[in-house]
């Protein structure tokens, strides 16, 4: 039944390289050589028969197939880790488990997690990466960060970060389209959609709201692929496949690194959703929840201090 599965070590190497967008950083995290990571990924690509990364001069970028696989591999490895830990000798007093959505984990929280680990050496930090609603009923998860409207039945929640939306694309795509100096020029672009940012009719989503906010009528925005995760739309934009309506928390690092450019940073749409710290009722002052809350507050304070200039609200 499982004889066609790729070796586990190839999946670990692929997940780390895909999450970090770097084979060098993946090698450091896994405590192996750069060559070992490269070989594992080549073995996985040969096993699947498709390229998972585009090798550029100084970086690697996930292909469409790689982005799809990364979502699945991240979820499966997280579930395996959680179950394995559950079978080990109980360490509930030391273990601190945080449940986080895939896109926020890979684009914002994951790269900052090392500071929580250094800040609280008394805890064994576990990151549970999954997009469905957080299940805190079994007490294996101490706290969760969720992207939503702030309503979580039978759970307590605190809004920790609001989000804005603005078009982003790769520098090469902007040059290819003549600089994209006006909002009207976006009418000639392929727009990349995120599934959860669309309304029930599947098309009248935040792109329409953004164009209306910018004061431009460009007709129905039906052209362009739809991605189930914001991180996948962002990776497509980095590859030069179109313009994504970038969520501020998810695109900040890529803009800072020059992989993306914000086309009209002065026109930002307030998202109807935001990020919430979620935990079981009565656990607000629990040491583990306090540890996560205080760390997130410091990280968000620093993130907002380095953010772009004030945005235009609807």
Secondary structure, DSSP 8 states (H G I E B T S, - for coil): --TTS--HHHHHHHHHHHHHT-HHHHHHHHTS-HHHHHHHHHHHHHHHTS--EEE-SS-EEE-HHHHHHHHHHHHHHHHHHHHHHHHSS--TTTEEEEEE-HHHIIIIIGGGHHHHHHH-TTSEEEEEE--S----TTSS--EEEEEESS--TTEEEEEEEEEEEEEEE-HHHHHHTTT--SGGGGGGS-EEEEGGGS-TTSSSSHHHHHHHHTT--------S-EESSHHHHHHHHHTTS-EEEEEHHHHHHHHHTTS-EETTTT--EEEEEEEEEEEETT-TT-HHHHHHHHHHHHHHHHHHHTS-S-----
